[in-house]
């Protein structure tokens, strides 16, 4: 499996937000979990590799993204979204993923 494109998209959210402080001002709590099935280990490794690739986002925040996205999307939904991102599909991220990213930017221990 390749480096996760969706992880790079999450990292870009930080860039677009301007800073953690700016993002935290409007950040909401992460949504309630809707997926309870853990992702395969290689998906974790690829996500973290993609997320930290350009060193814009620290490891703790990337782990938060992963942990919380895993609770929001099934592995199939994640893979579909990742493939769309890799193909250059400009489909917006689901609101639950955006909420997770904002929550993690505000508090990576979320």
N, C-alpha and C positions, 0 to 999 in steps of 0.2 A: 504494500500500500504506500502511496505517496504522502508527502507532507500535506497536511490538511489545508485546503483553500479556505474553508470556513473559519479556521483559526486565524488566517491572515486577515479576513474580513473583520473579525472581532478586534484584532489589533488595530485595524484602521479606524474603528470606532473611537479609540483613544485619540488618534491624531485628529479626527474630525471634531471631537469634543473640545480640543484645545489643551486641556489639562485635567488632571484628576479633580482638582478643586472646582473647575467649571462644571464638570460632569456631575459631581456629587450634589451640586445645588438643586438639580432637578431629579435626582435619582430616587427611585421608588424601591421598595423592598422587592426581592426576587419573588416571582410568582410561586404558588404552591406546586410541589412536584406532581407530574402526571405520568412519569415513566419510572419504573422501579427495577428495570433490567439493566445490569451493568454492561458497559461497552467492552469489547475485546481489548486486551492490553496493547496490541499494536495500534489501535485507533488512538489510544491515549498518547502513546509515544509520538505518533505522527502529528497529532493536534498540537502538543506542546512544542515540537520542533518547528511547526509552521508559525505558531503564535510568537515564539521568542526569536524567530529568524532574523529580524532586523533590529533587535534589541530595543524596540520602542516600548514594549510591555515587559515587565519583570515576571519572573517565574511564578511568584505567588499569585499575581493577578491572572496569569494564564491558567494556572491550576484552578482558580476560582471559576473562570469562564467554563472550563471543561466540566468541573464537578456539577455546576448548575445547569449547563446545557444538557448534560446527561440526564438530569432529572426532568427536563422539559421535552426532549425529543427522543423518540425511539431510535435505535441504531439505523433502521431503514430510513427514517426521516432525515437523520443526520447525514447519512451517505448521499441521499438524493439532493439535499441542500448543498453539500460539499461538491458534488459533481456539477450541479448547476453553476456554482460559483467558479469552479475551475474552467467551465466552458464559456465563461464571460456573460452568463445570464444575469441581467440586471434586476432580477426578481428581488424585491426587498426581503430582508430578514424577517422572520415571524416576530410579532410584538413580544412574545415570551422570551425570545433570545435577546432582543434589544433591552428588555427589562433586566435580564440576567447580567448583561454586559454593564449596564449602568450601575446595578447594585454592586458588582464586583469592583468597578472603578471607585465607588464610594467607600467600599470596605471589602478588601480581598479575602477577609476571613469569613465572608457570607457563605 
